[in-house]
Amino acid sequence: MFVWSVKASTLKFAAVLAVSAAAIGMLAVFLPKNEFRAQTASVKQISKKAAAEDDIKEFLSAYGWEAAELLDRAEVTIPAEFDSVYESYNTLQKKQDFDLSKYKRKTVDRYTYKINNYEGYNGTVLADVIVYKNKVIGGDICSADVNGFVHGFSKNVTLP
């Protein structure tokens, strides 16, 4: 025979625990999602295919950017060792679900496009898209001014 006794304090504790779990569940459902987390989830759904210039323009368009003409295409070798500038830039890449450290010593293509629809800035804005074997592996949106800005493909992904 098995006898189980429960004290009133145990019942109160279980009730408080159940109510707390329900409250946390309600908060998770009704509070708005973190903007960065929502942006990261949508990034994973964007095609990183870059077999042609149209693919790269479509990639930029998925972030809301209107890419004009191709200004430059250059082969760039990712260095074997990152200095502080490259480390900082790779931190930006990691924030947008890329990682250039996987491509150390590789020769990649960097495509630079002029962006036509950047709001809130009057100067020239460029998109740099880094491609390896027909796949986008990183990049940024930046101003052409020396004292300008650099951020990820999404405005809320910034340098550390």
VOTI-254739 format. One line per field, with one value per atom (N, C-alpha, C): residue number from 1; residue in one letter; atom name; y negated, z, x negated. Coordinates in steps of 0.02 Angstrom, whole numbers, plus 50000, padded with zeros to 5 digits. Layout:
<markols>
k = NUM, ...
r = A, ...
a = CA, ...
c2 = Y, ...
c3 = Z, ...
c1 = X, ...
</markols>
This chain:
<markols>
k = 1, 1, 1, 2, 2, 2, 3, 3, 3, 4, 4, 4, 5, 5, 5, 6, 6, 6, 7, 7, 7, 8, 8, 8, 9, 9, 9, 10, 10, 10, 11, 11, 11, 12, 12, 12, 13, 13, 13, 14, 14, 14, 15, 15, 15, 16, 16, 16, 17, 17, 17, 18, 18, 18, 19, 19, 19, 20, 20, 20, 21, 21, 21, 22, 22, 22, 23, 23, 23, 24, 24, 24, 25, 25, 25, 26, 26, 26, 27, 27, 27, 28, 28, 28, 29, 29, 29, 30, 30, 30, 31, 31, 31, 32, 32, 32, 33, 33, 33, 34, 34, 34, 35, 35, 35, 36, 36, 36, 37, 37, 37, 38, 38, 38, 39, 39, 39, 40, 40, 40, 41, 41, 41, 42, 42, 42, 43, 43, 43, 44, 44, 44, 45, 45, 45, 46, 46, 46, 47, 47, 47, 48, 48, 48, 49, 49, 49, 50, 50, 50, 51, 51, 51, 52, 52, 52, 53, 53, 53, 54, 54, 54, 55, 55, 55, 56, 56, 56, 57, 57, 57, 58, 58, 58, 59, 59, 59, 60, 60, 60, 61, 61, 61, 62, 62, 62, 63, 63, 63, 64, 64, 64, 65, 65, 65, 66, 66, 66, 67, 67, 67, 68, 68, 68, 69, 69, 69, 70, 70, 70, 71, 71, 71, 72, 72, 72, 73, 73, 73, 74, 74, 74, 75, 75, 75, 76, 76, 76, 77, 77, 77, 78, 78, 78, 79, 79, 79, 80, 80, 80, 81, 81, 81, 82, 82, 82, 83, 83, 83, 84, 84, 84, 85, 85, 85, 86, 86, 86, 87, 87, 87, 88, 88, 88, 89, 89, 89, 90, 90, 90, 91, 91, 91, 92, 92, 92, 93, 93, 93, 94, 94, 94, 95, 95, 95, 96, 96, 96, 97, 97, 97, 98, 98, 98, 99, 99, 99, 100, 100, 100, 101, 101, 101, 102, 102, 102, 103, 103, 103, 104, 104, 104, 105, 105, 105, 106, 106, 106, 107, 107, 107, 108, 108, 108, 109, 109, 109, 110, 110, 110, 111, 111, 111, 112, 112, 112, 113, 113, 113, 114, 114, 114, 115, 115, 115, 116, 116, 116, 117, 117, 117, 118, 118, 118, 119, 119, 119, 120, 120, 120, 121, 121, 121, 122, 122, 122, 123, 123, 123, 124, 124, 124, 125, 125, 125, 126, 126, 126, 127, 127, 127, 128, 128, 128, 129, 129, 129, 130, 130, 130, 131, 131, 131, 132, 132, 132, 133, 133, 133, 134, 134, 134, 135, 135, 135, 136, 136, 136, 137, 137, 137, 138, 138, 138, 139, 139, 139, 140, 140, 140, 141, 141, 141, 142, 142, 142, 143, 143, 143, 144, 144, 144, 145, 145, 145, 146, 146, 146, 147, 147, 147, 148, 148, 148, 149, 149, 149, 150, 150, 150, 151, 151, 151, 152, 152, 152, 153, 153, 153, 154, 154, 154, 155, 155, 155, 156, 156, 156, 157, 157, 157, 158, 158, 158, 159, 159, 159, 160, 160, 160
r = M, M, M, F, F, F, V, V, V, W, W, W, S, S, S, V, V, V, K, K, K, A, A, A, S, S, S, T, T, T, L, L, L, K, K, K, F, F, F, A, A, A, A, A, A, V, V, V, L, L, L, A, A, A, V, V, V, S, S, S, A, A, A, A, A, A, A, A, A, I, I, I, G, G, G, M, M, M, L, L, L, A, A, A, V, V, V, F, F, F, L, L, L, P, P, P, K, K, K, N, N, N, E, E, E, F, F, F, R, R, R, A, A, A, Q, Q, Q, T, T, T, A, A, A, S, S, S, V, V, V, K, K, K, Q, Q, Q, I, I, I, S, S, S, K, K, K, K, K, K, A, A, A, A, A, A, A, A, A, E, E, E, D, D, D, D, D, D, I, I, I, K, K, K, E, E, E, F, F, F, L, L, L, S, S, S, A, A, A, Y, Y, Y, G, G, G, W, W, W, E, E, E, A, A, A, A, A, A, E, E, E, L, L, L, L, L, L, D, D, D, R, R, R, A, A, A, E, E, E, V, V, V, T, T, T, I, I, I, P, P, P, A, A, A, E, E, E, F, F, F, D, D, D, S, S, S, V, V, V, Y, Y, Y, E, E, E, S, S, S, Y, Y, Y, N, N, N, T, T, T, L, L, L, Q, Q, Q, K, K, K, K, K, K, Q, Q, Q, D, D, D, F, F, F, D, D, D, L, L, L, S, S, S, K, K, K, Y, Y, Y, K, K, K, R, R, R, K, K, K, T, T, T, V, V, V, D, D, D, R, R, R, Y, Y, Y, T, T, T, Y, Y, Y, K, K, K, I, I, I, N, N, N, N, N, N, Y, Y, Y, E, E, E, G, G, G, Y, Y, Y, N, N, N, G, G, G, T, T, T, V, V, V, L, L, L, A, A, A, D, D, D, V, V, V, I, I, I, V, V, V, Y, Y, Y, K, K, K, N, N, N, K, K, K, V, V, V, I, I, I, G, G, G, G, G, G, D, D, D, I, I, I, C, C, C, S, S, S, A, A, A, D, D, D, V, V, V, N, N, N, G, G, G, F, F, F, V, V, V, H, H, H, G, G, G, F, F, F, S, S, S, K, K, K, N, N, N, V, V, V, T, T, T, L, L, L, P, P, P
a = N, CA, C, N, CA, C, N, CA, C, N, CA, C, N, CA, C, N, CA, C, N, CA, C, N, CA, C, N, CA, C, N, CA, C, N, CA, C, N, CA, C, N, CA, C, N, CA, C, N, CA, C, N, CA, C, N, CA, C, N, CA, C, N, CA, C, N, CA, C, N, CA, C, N, CA, C, N, CA, C, N, CA, C, N, CA, C, N, CA, C, N, CA, C, N, CA, C, N, CA, C, N, CA, C, N, CA, C, N, CA, C, N, CA, C, N, CA, C, N, CA, C, N, CA, C, N, CA, C, N, CA, C, N, CA, C, N, CA, C, N, CA, C, N, CA, C, N, CA, C, N, CA, C, N, CA, C, N, CA, C, N, CA, C, N, CA, C, N, CA, C, N, CA, C, N, CA, C, N, CA, C, N, CA, C, N, CA, C, N, CA, C, N, CA, C, N, CA, C, N, CA, C, N, CA, C, N, CA, C, N, CA, C, N, CA, C, N, CA, C, N, CA, C, N, CA, C, N, CA, C, N, CA, C, N, CA, C, N, CA, C, N, CA, C, N, CA, C, N, CA, C, N, CA, C, N, CA, C, N, CA, C, N, CA, C, N, CA, C, N, CA, C, N, CA, C, N, CA, C, N, CA, C, N, CA, C, N, CA, C, N, CA, C, N, CA, C, N, CA, C, N, CA, C, N, CA, C, N, CA, C, N, CA, C, N, CA, C, N, CA, C, N, CA, C, N, CA, C, N, CA, C, N, CA, C, N, CA, C, N, CA, C, N, CA, C, N, CA, C, N, CA, C, N, CA, C, N, CA, C, N, CA, C, N, CA, C, N, CA, C, N, CA, C, N, CA, C, N, CA, C, N, CA, C, N, CA, C, N, CA, C, N, CA, C, N, CA, C, N, CA, C, N, CA, C, N, CA, C, N, CA, C, N, CA, C, N, CA, C, N, CA, C, N, CA, C, N, CA, C, N, CA, C, N, CA, C, N, CA, C, N, CA, C, N, CA, C, N, CA, C, N, CA, C, N, CA, C, N, CA, C, N, CA, C, N, CA, C, N, CA, C, N, CA, C, N, CA, C, N, CA, C, N, CA, C, N, CA, C, N, CA, C, N, CA, C, N, CA, C, N, CA, C, N, CA, C, N, CA, C, N, CA, C, N, CA, C, N, CA, C, N, CA, C, N, CA, C, N, CA, C, N, CA, C, N, CA, C, N, CA, C, N, CA, C, N, CA, C, N, CA, C, N, CA, C, N, CA, C
c2 = 50058, 50000, 49938, 49889, 49827, 49770, 49732, 49676, 49613, 49564, 49501, 49446, 49409, 49354, 49288, 49240, 49174, 49123, 49079, 49025, 48967, 48925, 48866, 48821, 48817, 48776, 48804, 48870, 48902, 48885, 48885, 48867, 48794, 48751, 48680, 48671, 48706, 48701, 48724, 48780, 48806, 48757, 48726, 48677, 48615, 48591, 48533, 48550, 48610, 48632, 48635, 48663, 48668, 48599, 48554, 48487, 48450, 48459, 48427, 48453, 48518, 48547, 48521, 48515, 48488, 48415, 48376, 48305, 48298, 48338, 48336, 48356, 48407, 48428, 48373, 48338, 48283, 48226, 48210, 48158, 48176, 48239, 48261, 48255, 48265, 48262, 48190, 48148, 48082, 48025, 48033, 47979, 47980, 47921, 47919, 47950, 47981, 48014, 47962, 47980, 47939, 47925, 47862, 47843, 47878, 47884, 47917, 47991, 48023, 48094, 48104, 48061, 48066, 48055, 48007, 47993, 48053, 48084, 48141, 48200, 48211, 48266, 48255, 48193, 48181, 48185, 48171, 48176, 48247, 48296, 48365, 48386, 48349, 48366, 48332, 48286, 48250, 48294, 48301, 48340, 48307, 48346, 48321, 48340, 48365, 48384, 48322, 48327, 48269, 48292, 48328, 48353, 48298, 48246, 48191, 48126, 48071, 48005, 47997, 48025, 48021, 48055, 48109, 48142, 48096, 48060, 48015, 47957, 47930, 47876, 47901, 47963, 47992, 48002, 48022, 48029, 47962, 47908, 47841, 47818, 47834, 47815, 47847, 47908, 47942, 47903, 47863, 47819, 47750, 47739, 47675, 47626, 47647, 47602, 47606, 47548, 47543, 47531, 47584, 47580, 47553, 47501, 47472, 47512, 47478, 47511, 47538, 47590, 47618, 47568, 47545, 47497, 47530, 47588, 47621, 47695, 47734, 47805, 47818, 47843, 47854, 47922, 47953, 48013, 47992, 48020, 48003, 48068, 48070, 48128, 48115, 48158, 48152, 48171, 48128, 48143, 48205, 48235, 48294, 48275, 48216, 48191, 48125, 48117, 48056, 48006, 47943, 47889, 47863, 47810, 47785, 47760, 47732, 47707, 47765, 47818, 47876, 47911, 47914, 47945, 47907, 47841, 47800, 47810, 47811, 47821, 47891, 47941, 48009, 48014, 47975, 47973, 47948, 47898, 47874, 47930, 47967, 48022, 48076, 48092, 48143, 48121, 48056, 48031, 48041, 48047, 48057, 48128, 48174, 48245, 48265, 48228, 48245, 48252, 48280, 48285, 48291, 48238, 48237, 48279, 48298, 48338, 48407, 48429, 48492, 48488, 48426, 48416, 48386, 48394, 48370, 48401, 48359, 48379, 48393, 48383, 48394, 48328, 48335, 48277, 48274, 48217, 48207, 48148, 48140, 48083, 48033, 47969, 47916, 47874, 47872, 47833, 47770, 47712, 47649, 47616, 47604, 47573, 47506, 47460, 47398, 47413, 47388, 47397, 47332, 47338, 47280, 47258, 47302, 47287, 47284, 47259, 47254, 47191, 47199, 47141, 47111, 47045, 47009, 46993, 47002, 46986, 46961, 46904, 46873, 46893, 46922, 46939, 47005, 47027, 47090, 47148, 47197, 47258, 47318, 47361, 47419, 47484, 47536, 47603, 47644, 47673, 47719, 47789, 47833, 47901, 47948, 47990, 48036, 48104, 48131, 48193, 48244, 48306, 48361, 48420, 48444, 48501, 48492, 48434, 48418, 48415, 48397, 48392, 48329, 48290, 48231, 48255, 48230, 48250, 48191, 48131, 48072, 48008, 47953, 47888, 47835, 47776, 47720, 47667, 47620, 47559, 47502, 47458, 47404, 47341, 47286, 47223, 47217, 47177, 47166, 47113, 47079, 47026, 47056, 47021, 47044, 47049, 47001, 47000, 47027, 47072, 47097, 47155, 47203, 47259, 47325, 47378, 47447, 47486, 47525, 47571, 47632, 47681, 47741, 47728, 47781, 47773, 47745, 47757, 47727, 47668, 47613, 47554, 47566, 47613, 47623, 47670, 47693, 47734, 47689, 47667, 47617, 47644, 47607, 47626, 47622, 47665, 47663, 47600
c3 = 50000, 50000, 50000, 49958, 49952, 49978, 50025, 50054, 50039, 50015, 49998, 50035, 50073, 50110, 50083, 50082, 50055, 50107, 50121, 50168, 50131, 50165, 50135, 50104, 50133, 50106, 50039, 50031, 49968, 49914, 49930, 49883, 49862, 49910, 49895, 49848, 49862, 49820, 49749, 49742, 49675, 49638, 49674, 49643, 49619, 49661, 49643, 49583, 49582, 49526, 49461, 49465, 49406, 49380, 49425, 49405, 49375, 49403, 49376, 49305, 49296, 49230, 49179, 49200, 49155, 49138, 49186, 49174, 49126, 49135, 49090, 49019, 49014, 48949, 48915, 48953, 48925, 48902, 48940, 48920, 48855, 48849, 48788, 48727, 48737, 48681, 48663, 48713, 48699, 48694, 48721, 48714, 48643, 48615, 48547, 48548, 48492, 48487, 48483, 48509, 48504, 48430, 48412, 48341, 48310, 48346, 48318, 48306, 48353, 48345, 48286, 48276, 48219, 48154, 48154, 48094, 48078, 48128, 48117, 48089, 48114, 48088, 48015, 47995, 47925, 47881, 47908, 47868, 47845, 47887, 47869, 47810, 47797, 47742, 47677, 47678, 47619, 47581, 47516, 47475, 47470, 47481, 47477, 47411, 47365, 47299, 47262, 47231, 47196, 47133, 47091, 47029, 46976, 46982, 46933, 46969, 46934, 46964, 46985, 46947, 46965, 47032, 47047, 47112, 47168, 47157, 47209, 47219, 47165, 47171, 47206, 47193, 47227, 47301, 47317, 47387, 47423, 47393, 47423, 47428, 47378, 47377, 47435, 47454, 47510, 47575, 47579, 47637, 47628, 47569, 47556, 47517, 47493, 47457, 47382, 47351, 47278, 47252, 47223, 47198, 47127, 47116, 47049, 47012, 46971, 46931, 46974, 46948, 46980, 46970, 47026, 47022, 47018, 47051, 47053, 47069, 47039, 47056, 47063, 47122, 47135, 47169, 47153, 47189, 47251, 47307, 47371, 47405, 47435, 47473, 47547, 47578, 47650, 47684, 47728, 47758, 47804, 47811, 47855, 47928, 47946, 48015, 48012, 48056, 48059, 48106, 48082, 48127, 48162, 48201, 48240, 48195, 48136, 48091, 48062, 48041, 48014, 48068, 48130, 48185, 48197, 48197, 48207, 48150, 48088, 48030, 48032, 48054, 48058, 48113, 48166, 48217, 48187, 48145, 48108, 48066, 48032, 47989, 48030, 48088, 48131, 48155, 48168, 48189, 48135, 48073, 48019, 47990, 48031, 48016, 47962, 47957, 47913, 47957, 47930, 47967, 47917, 47911, 47863, 47884, 47948, 47970, 47936, 47912, 47875, 47807, 47785, 47718, 47719, 47774, 47778, 47722, 47690, 47634, 47569, 47568, 47507, 47468, 47401, 47358, 47344, 47360, 47353, 47306, 47284, 47243, 47286, 47279, 47314, 47260, 47265, 47219, 47255, 47223, 47253, 47209, 47239, 47205, 47238, 47200, 47228, 47249, 47308, 47335, 47322, 47291, 47272, 47325, 47370, 47413, 47488, 47506, 47576, 47604, 47652, 47681, 47739, 47743, 47799, 47790, 47729, 47715, 47643, 47633, 47567, 47525, 47555, 47519, 47481, 47452, 47414, 47462, 47451, 47493, 47448, 47473, 47436, 47472, 47433, 47460, 47436, 47483, 47467, 47483, 47433, 47441, 47426, 47475, 47468, 47448, 47393, 47364, 47357, 47375, 47365, 47336, 47279, 47245, 47238, 47210, 47195, 47256, 47314, 47375, 47413, 47437, 47477, 47544, 47563, 47626, 47674, 47652, 47696, 47657, 47692, 47660, 47707, 47678, 47720, 47676, 47710, 47680, 47711, 47670, 47697, 47656, 47688, 47652, 47619, 47566, 47531, 47565, 47614, 47650, 47700, 47710, 47757, 47828, 47849, 47916, 47916, 47872, 47864, 47910, 47885, 47925, 47890, 47928, 47903, 47946, 47915, 47953, 47910, 47939, 47903, 47849, 47817, 47766, 47795, 47859, 47895, 47936, 47940, 47975, 48049, 48079, 48150, 48167, 48118, 48130, 48120, 48176, 48174, 48198, 48184, 48209, 48285, 48315, 48389, 48414
c1 = 49958, 50000, 49955, 49974, 49935, 49978, 49951, 49985, 49945, 49979, 49947, 49982, 49944, 49974, 49949, 49993, 49977, 49995, 49948, 49961, 49993, 50025, 50055, 50002, 49943, 49890, 49865, 49867, 49847, 49898, 49961, 50014, 50007, 49994, 49984, 49924, 49870, 49811, 49826, 49861, 49878, 49924, 49971, 50016, 49977, 49932, 49891, 49848, 49819, 49778, 49819, 49880, 49923, 49944, 49962, 49981, 49922, 49862, 49802, 49787, 49792, 49780, 49831, 49893, 49945, 49931, 49909, 49893, 49835, 49784, 49726, 49747, 49789, 49814, 49854, 49895, 49935, 49890, 49838, 49792, 49756, 49736, 49702, 49747, 49812, 49859, 49877, 49887, 49914, 49863, 49804, 49754, 49726, 49713, 49683, 49614, 49597, 49532, 49477, 49420, 49360, 49346, 49334, 49326, 49267, 49211, 49152, 49167, 49201, 49217, 49264, 49312, 49357, 49319, 49272, 49233, 49189, 49157, 49114, 49153, 49213, 49253, 49269, 49284, 49301, 49239, 49180, 49118, 49108, 49123, 49113, 49156, 49210, 49255, 49234, 49187, 49166, 49116, 49126, 49081, 49013, 48961, 48893, 48860, 48900, 48875, 48851, 48792, 48763, 48727, 48762, 48732, 48727, 48768, 48769, 48783, 48772, 48784, 48857, 48903, 48974, 48987, 48952, 48960, 48938, 48883, 48857, 48906, 48932, 48982, 49045, 49064, 49122, 49108, 49047, 49026, 49032, 49005, 49009, 49082, 49121, 49192, 49230, 49210, 49242, 49233, 49182, 49171, 49202, 49232, 49265, 49222, 49164, 49119, 49130, 49130, 49135, 49064, 49035, 48967, 48967, 48927, 48920, 48867, 48830, 48779, 48722, 48690, 48630, 48574, 48544, 48490, 48422, 48416, 48350, 48359, 48315, 48310, 48236, 48216, 48146, 48136, 48080, 48060, 48021, 48040, 48009, 47990, 47931, 47911, 47922, 47960, 47972, 47906, 47879, 47814, 47815, 47757, 47751, 47759, 47735, 47742, 47779, 47828, 47868, 47836, 47828, 47807, 47870, 47863, 47920, 47976, 47959, 48010, 48051, 48015, 48050, 48091, 48065, 48102, 48167, 48164, 48223, 48273, 48247, 48290, 48321, 48284, 48312, 48364, 48357, 48409, 48474, 48469, 48529, 48558, 48514, 48538, 48573, 48545, 48575, 48644, 48653, 48718, 48771, 48750, 48799, 48794, 48769, 48769, 48718, 48664, 48608, 48546, 48493, 48430, 48373, 48334, 48279, 48220, 48216, 48159, 48159, 48215, 48218, 48184, 48171, 48144, 48073, 48038, 47969, 47928, 47887, 47843, 47881, 47946, 47985, 47990, 47991, 48003, 48077, 48107, 48180, 48192, 48254, 48272, 48310, 48292, 48329, 48364, 48430, 48471, 48492, 48484, 48505, 48558, 48616, 48672, 48688, 48713, 48740, 48812, 48830, 48898, 48936, 48995, 49035, 49086, 49105, 49161, 49144, 49086, 49067, 49098, 49143, 49179, 49140, 49143, 49113, 49040, 49014, 48944, 48940, 48907, 48905, 48845, 48793, 48733, 48741, 48686, 48684, 48681, 48725, 48727, 48710, 48667, 48644, 48662, 48672, 48680, 48621, 48585, 48531, 48556, 48554, 48578, 48519, 48502, 48446, 48473, 48446, 48471, 48414, 48429, 48381, 48420, 48396, 48428, 48503, 48522, 48593, 48638, 48609, 48648, 48626, 48675, 48659, 48633, 48573, 48543, 48533, 48555, 48548, 48557, 48548, 48553, 48580, 48592, 48615, 48647, 48678, 48704, 48663, 48636, 48594, 48601, 48581, 48579, 48511, 48508, 48445, 48403, 48430, 48394, 48345, 48289, 48238, 48266, 48306, 48335, 48407, 48422, 48490, 48505, 48542, 48567, 48555, 48557, 48556, 48603, 48646, 48689, 48702, 48736, 48752, 48804, 48826, 48877, 48941, 48952, 49007, 48979, 49015, 48989, 48975, 49010, 49002, 48944, 48906, 48847, 48786, 48757, 48704, 48637, 48585, 48518, 48517, 48476, 48471, 48438
</markols>
